[in-house]
Amino acid sequence: MRKLLPLYVVIFIAFLGISMSILIFTEFTMNLKTSSLPKSYTFAQRSLLFGILTSVYPLGQFLGSPVLGALSDRYGRRPILIWTLLFTIVAYVFVSLSLHSVAVIWICITLFLAGIGEANMVIAQGAIADTSEKRKRAHLFGYITVVASSAYIVGPIFGGQLSNPTIVKWFNYSTPYWIVTGLLVLIFLWIFFGFKETHKKENRKHIKWVSALTNLTTIFTDKAVRKFYMVNFLAYIAIFGYFRLFPLYVADQYDTTQSLLSYVIAWVSVPLIIVNSFFIKPLLKHFRHKYLFEFSLWMIGIGSIFTIFFQPFGFIWISTCFTTIFIAIALTVSITVISNKVSHAKQGRVLGNNLSLQVIPQIVIGIIGGSLAIASIKLPLLMCSAFAIAAAVFSIKLDYSPVDN
């Protein structure tokens, strides 16, 4: 387990960037008291900008993950991971500079580049798959959800406090990104000196650059897993849509302070950590993957509706906890099923595609959700509920049993 620790740290930092961005850009665009935008911006303009700013980072991940996954299958996990960490460090430096100068266009460009670099978490996933047996893989992938959930706790609080000038006078929206840049430098040194290659040369396959760049098309052409890709995609719209859009709902409906909103966002990750640390292993042992996945999707759909139809603010803590318990189960099962359906040689490629399917919703949800919020602030979460239920329905006829290598 110790040799996998730096890989989990890489995944943590990737999700830290996503989670703190949700709070920072909610405040940057929607909070009239702290926003750096001109006061003349309308609610519609701010909502649309929120969608764009929270979409460009996952857009970079979407484009980068299948390419990096395929390249790591061919050239090994370690060299590709090292080069992408260097790229990400440079990208974060420019994100920080752009935020400090409030250059909106450059913020978008540099966040996109940071997203490409942070797609290296698919390399970390591939390395974890390299070193595990299929019967233990679900447990190790469960740790990925624990790590990601921890980042969703740390990120909003970390971003909220370090960007708050009332705490320290020189804090601003760029400060958290400078801190992450420093952490990335430390992780680069750890990987460079402490991480050994996990992908055996005999398992590597030659690829062409065109194949790497078009790898995502196998989502539609790989008959063994394309139906699972489709169901996972519907589920990820519901899951990551919920994470991305419920803060927008809370900020609008309850006029929360920056600190309170950061704690609400962090709170939703607590159930994910508890479930994946203590309950996911016995659940996977006693229940079939198929039934766990489908039941969890139904509960996510119901939980999304609960969040918006019970108005007292105190109920937000209960409804978000209920929903994220089942999000934890659905996320782990979705990754495990895809991994178990292919051989070791295809892990990087398939997990890269699956990661792309996780980030596509994060690209479009911000823009679509922001647009729907103009009509009604409840519509974005209703949309998440509909997609969760649709994924459960389409999953019914699929065979979730693993294949032999």
C-alpha positions in Angstrom: 0.0 0.0 0.0 2.9 2.4 0.8 4.2 2.3 -2.8 0.7 3.4 -4.0 0.6 6.4 -1.7 2.2 9.0 -4.1 -0.4 7.9 -6.7 -3.2 8.7 -4.3 -1.6 12.1 -3.6 -1.6 12.8 -7.3 -5.3 12.0 -7.5 -5.9 14.1 -4.3 -4.3 17.2 -5.9 -6.4 16.8 -9.1 -9.6 16.8 -7.1 -8.4 19.6 -4.8 -8.1 21.8 -7.9 -11.7 21.0 -8.9 -13.2 21.3 -5.4 -11.6 24.6 -4.5 -12.5 26.1 -7.9 -16.2 25.4 -7.2 -16.2 27.7 -4.2 -13.7 30.3 -5.5 -15.6 30.8 -8.8 -19.0 30.8 -7.1 -17.7 33.7 -5.0 -15.8 35.3 -7.8 -18.9 35.5 -10.0 -22.0 35.3 -7.8 -21.1 37.1 -4.6 -21.7 40.8 -5.2 -19.8 41.7 -2.0 -16.6 39.9 -2.8 -16.7 39.5 -6.6 -14.0 41.1 -8.7 -16.4 41.5 -11.6 -17.9 44.9 -12.6 -21.1 45.7 -10.7 -22.9 46.1 -14.0 -22.9 42.3 -14.6 -26.4 40.9 -14.5 -27.4 37.7 -12.8 -27.7 36.0 -16.2 -24.2 37.1 -17.2 -22.7 36.0 -13.8 -24.4 32.6 -14.0 -23.1 32.0 -17.6 -19.6 33.1 -16.6 -19.7 30.8 -13.6 -20.6 27.9 -16.0 -17.7 28.8 -18.3 -15.1 29.2 -15.5 -16.1 25.9 -13.9 -16.1 24.1 -17.3 -12.7 24.8 -18.8 -10.7 22.9 -16.3 -12.6 19.6 -16.8 -12.6 20.3 -20.5 -8.8 20.0 -20.3 -9.1 16.8 -18.4 -11.6 15.4 -20.9 -9.2 16.0 -23.8 -6.1 14.9 -21.9 -7.2 11.8 -20.1 -7.6 9.4 -23.1 -4.4 10.6 -24.6 -2.4 10.3 -21.4 -4.0 6.9 -20.6 -3.0 5.6 -24.0 0.5 7.0 -23.8 1.1 5.5 -20.4 0.0 2.1 -21.8 2.7 2.4 -24.4 5.6 4.2 -22.7 5.0 3.4 -19.0 3.3 5.1 -16.1 6.3 6.8 -14.6 7.7 8.9 -17.5 4.3 10.2 -18.6 3.4 11.0 -15.0 6.6 13.0 -14.4 6.2 15.1 -17.6 2.6 15.9 -16.9 3.4 17.0 -13.4 6.0 19.5 -14.8 3.4 20.7 -17.2 0.8 21.2 -14.5 3.2 23.1 -12.3 3.8 25.7 -15.1 0.1 25.8 -15.8 -0.8 26.6 -12.1 1.8 29.4 -12.0 -0.1 31.1 -14.9 -3.5 30.4 -13.3 -2.3 32.2 -10.2 -1.0 35.2 -12.2 -4.2 35.4 -14.2 -6.4 35.4 -11.1 -4.3 38.0 -9.4 -4.7 40.4 -12.4 -8.4 39.4 -12.9 -7.8 38.6 -16.6 -10.9 36.5 -17.3 -9.8 35.2 -20.7 -6.4 34.2 -19.4 -8.0 32.5 -16.4 -10.0 30.4 -18.8 -7.0 29.5 -21.0 -4.7 28.6 -18.1 -7.4 26.6 -16.3 -7.8 24.6 -19.5 -4.1 23.9 -19.6 -4.1 22.9 -15.9 -6.9 20.5 -16.6 -4.9 18.8 -19.3 -2.0 18.3 -16.9 -4.3 17.1 -14.1 -5.7 14.4 -16.4 -2.6 12.5 -15.1 -4.8 11.0 -12.4 -5.8 8.5 -15.0 -2.1 7.4 -15.1 -2.3 7.0 -11.3 -5.5 4.9 -11.7 -3.8 2.7 -14.3 -0.8 2.1 -12.0 -3.1 1.1 -9.2 -4.8 -1.4 -11.5 -1.4 -2.7 -12.6 -0.5 -3.7 -9.1 -3.8 -5.2 -8.0 -5.7 -8.4 -8.5 -9.3 -8.0 -9.8 -10.8 -9.3 -6.6 -8.9 -6.5 -4.7 -9.3 -3.8 -7.2 -12.7 -2.6 -6.0 -11.2 -1.9 -2.6 -8.3 0.0 -4.0 -10.6 2.0 -6.3 -12.7 2.7 -3.2 -9.6 4.4 -1.8 -9.6 6.7 -4.8 -13.1 7.8 -3.9 -11.9 8.4 -0.3 -9.0 10.5 -1.6 -11.3 12.5 -3.9 -13.8 13.0 -1.1 -11.1 14.2 1.2 -10.1 16.7 -1.5 -13.7 17.9 -1.6 -13.6 18.5 2.1 -10.2 20.2 2.2 -10.7 22.1 -1.1 -13.6 24.4 -0.3 -12.3 25.2 3.2 -8.8 25.6 1.9 -9.9 27.8 -1.0 -12.4 29.7 1.1 -10.0 30.6 3.9 -6.9 31.3 1.7 -8.9 33.6 -0.6 -10.5 35.6 2.2 -8.8 39.0 2.8 -10.6 39.5 6.1 -8.4 36.7 7.5 -5.1 37.9 6.1 -5.0 41.2 4.3 -3.0 40.0 1.3 -5.1 36.9 0.7 -7.0 36.9 -2.7 -8.5 34.5 -5.2 -5.0 33.6 -6.5 -3.5 32.6 -3.1 -4.9 29.0 -3.0 -3.5 28.3 -6.5 0.0 29.5 -5.5 -0.2 27.1 -2.5 -1.2 24.2 -4.8 1.7 25.1 -7.1 4.1 24.5 -4.2 2.4 21.2 -3.3 2.8 20.1 -7.0 6.5 20.8 -6.8 6.8 18.5 -3.7 4.8 15.8 -5.4 6.9 16.0 -8.5 10.0 15.4 -6.4 8.3 12.5 -4.6 7.3 10.8 -7.8 10.7 11.4 -9.4 12.7 9.9 -6.6 10.3 7.5 -5.0 7.9 6.0 -7.6 8.9 2.9 -9.6 7.4 1.8 -12.9 4.3 -0.5 -12.5 3.5 -1.2 -16.2 5.5 -4.2 -17.4 7.1 -3.9 -20.8 5.5 -7.1 -22.0 2.1 -5.6 -21.4 2.8 -2.5 -23.5 1.4 -2.1 -26.9 2.6 0.1 -29.8 0.3 3.1 -30.5 0.1 5.7 -33.2 -0.3 9.4 -32.4 -3.5 9.4 -34.3 -4.8 6.5 -32.3 -3.9 8.3 -29.0 -5.7 11.4 -30.1 -8.8 9.5 -31.3 -8.8 7.0 -28.4 -12.1 8.4 -27.1 -13.9 7.1 -30.2 -13.5 3.6 -28.8 -16.3 4.6 -26.3 -18.6 4.0 -29.3 -16.7 1.2 -31.0 -15.6 -1.1 -28.2 -18.5 -3.6 -28.0 -17.4 -5.1 -24.8 -17.8 -2.0 -22.7 -19.6 0.7 -24.8 -23.0 0.0 -23.1 -21.3 0.4 -19.7 -19.7 3.6 -20.9 -23.2 4.9 -21.7 -24.7 4.0 -18.4 -21.7 5.5 -16.5 -22.0 8.7 -18.5 -25.6 9.1 -17.5 -24.7 8.4 -13.9 -21.8 10.9 -14.0 -24.1 13.7 -15.3 -26.2 13.1 -12.2 -23.3 12.7 -9.8 -21.0 15.5 -10.8 -23.9 17.7 -11.7 -25.1 17.4 -8.1 -21.6 18.3 -6.8 -21.3 21.2 -9.1 -24.8 22.7 -8.9 -26.1 22.3 -5.4 -23.7 25.1 -4.1 -25.2 27.4 -6.7 -28.7 26.5 -5.3 -27.6 27.0 -1.7 -25.9 30.3 -2.4 -29.0 31.7 -4.2 -31.7 30.4 -1.9 -30.1 31.0 1.5 -27.7 33.9 0.8 -24.9 32.1 2.7 -21.6 33.7 3.7 -18.4 32.5 2.0 -17.3 30.6 5.1 -20.7 28.9 5.6 -20.8 27.9 1.9 -17.3 26.4 2.1 -18.5 24.2 5.0 -21.6 23.1 3.2 -19.6 22.1 0.2 -17.1 20.3 2.4 -19.8 18.5 4.3 -21.0 16.5 1.3 -17.7 14.7 1.1 -17.9 13.4 4.7 -20.3 10.5 3.8 -18.2 9.6 0.8 -15.1 9.1 3.0 -17.1 7.1 5.7 -18.8 4.8 3.1 -15.6 4.1 1.2 -13.5 3.6 4.3 -15.8 1.3 6.3 -18.7 0.1 4.2 -17.9 -0.3 0.6 -15.8 -3.5 1.1 -18.5 -5.4 3.0 -21.2 -4.1 0.6 -19.3 -5.4 -2.4 -18.7 -8.7 -0.7 -22.4 -9.3 0.1 -24.2 -7.7 -2.8 -23.8 -7.9 -6.6 -22.3 -4.9 -8.3 -25.3 -4.6 -10.5 -27.8 -4.3 -7.7 -25.7 -1.9 -5.7 -25.2 0.4 -8.7 -28.9 0.5 -9.7 -30.2 1.0 -6.2 -27.7 3.8 -5.5 -28.8 5.6 -8.7 -32.4 5.5 -7.7 -31.5 7.0 -4.3 -29.4 9.7 -6.0 -32.4 10.7 -8.0 -34.6 10.8 -4.9 -32.0 12.7 -2.9 -31.6 15.4 -5.6 -35.3 16.1 -5.3 -35.2 16.2 -1.5 -32.5 18.8 -1.6 -34.7 21.4 -3.4 -38.2 20.6 -2.0 -37.4 20.8 1.7 -36.8 24.5 2.3 -35.4 24.9 5.9 -31.7 25.4 5.7 -31.0 22.8 8.3 -32.5 20.1 6.0 -29.6 20.8 3.5 -27.2 18.9 5.8 -29.5 15.9 5.8 -30.5 15.8 2.2 -26.9 16.2 0.9 -25.7 13.5 3.3 -28.3 11.1 2.1 -27.5 11.7 -1.6 -23.7 11.5 -1.2 -23.9 8.2 0.6 -25.2 6.6 -2.6 -23.0 8.7 -4.8 -20.0 7.0 -3.0 -21.3 3.6 -3.8 -22.2 4.4 -7.4 -18.8 6.0 -8.1 -16.8 3.0 -6.8 -18.9 0.4 -8.6 -18.8 2.3 -11.9 -15.0 2.4 -12.1 -14.6 -1.2 -10.8 -17.0 -2.6 -13.4 -15.3 -0.9 -16.4 -11.8 -2.1 -15.1 -13.0 -5.7 -14.6 -14.4 -5.8 -18.2 -10.9 -5.5 -19.9 -7.4 -7.0 -19.7 -4.4 -5.5 -18.0 -3.1 -4.2 -21.3 -6.1 -2.0 -21.9 -6.5 -0.6 -18.3 -5.0 2.8 -19.1 -7.0 3.3 -22.3 -10.3 2.2 -20.8 -9.9 4.0 -17.5 -8.8 7.1 -19.5 -12.0 7.0 -21.5 -14.0 6.5 -18.3 -12.3 9.5 -16.7 -13.3 11.5 -19.8 -16.9 10.4 -19.2 -16.6 11.8 -15.7 -15.3 15.2 -16.8 -17.7 15.7 -19.8 -20.5 16.4 -17.4 -18.3 18.9 -15.5 -17.7 20.7 -18.8 -21.3 21.0 -19.9 -23.1 21.0 -16.5 -21.7 24.3 -15.4 -23.0 26.0 -18.6 -26.3 24.1 -18.9 -26.9 24.4 -15.1 -26.2 28.1 -15.1 -28.5 28.6 -18.1 -31.3 26.6 -16.5 -30.9 28.5 -13.2 -31.8 31.7 -15.1 -35.3 30.2 -15.6 -35.5 28.5 -12.1 -32.8 27.8 -9.6 -34.5 24.3 -9.0 -34.2 23.1 -12.6 -30.5 22.1 -12.5 -30.9 19.7 -9.6 -34.1 18.3 -11.1 -32.1 17.6 -14.2 -29.5 15.6 -12.1 -32.4 13.6 -10.7 -33.7 12.7 -14.1 -30.3 11.5 -15.3 -29.7 9.3 -12.2 -33.0 7.6 -12.8 -32.3 7.2 -16.5 -29.0 5.5 -15.7 -30.7 3.1 -13.4 -33.2 2.1 -16.0 -30.7 1.6 -18.8 -28.5 -0.5 -16.4 -31.1 -3.2 -15.9 -30.3 -5.4 -18.9 -26.5 -5.2 -18.6 -24.3 -8.1 -17.4 -21.8 -6.9 -14.8 -19.8 -10.1 -14.3 -16.0 -9.6 -14.8 -14.0 -11.1 -17.7 -10.8 -13.1 -17.4 -7.5 -11.5 -18.4 
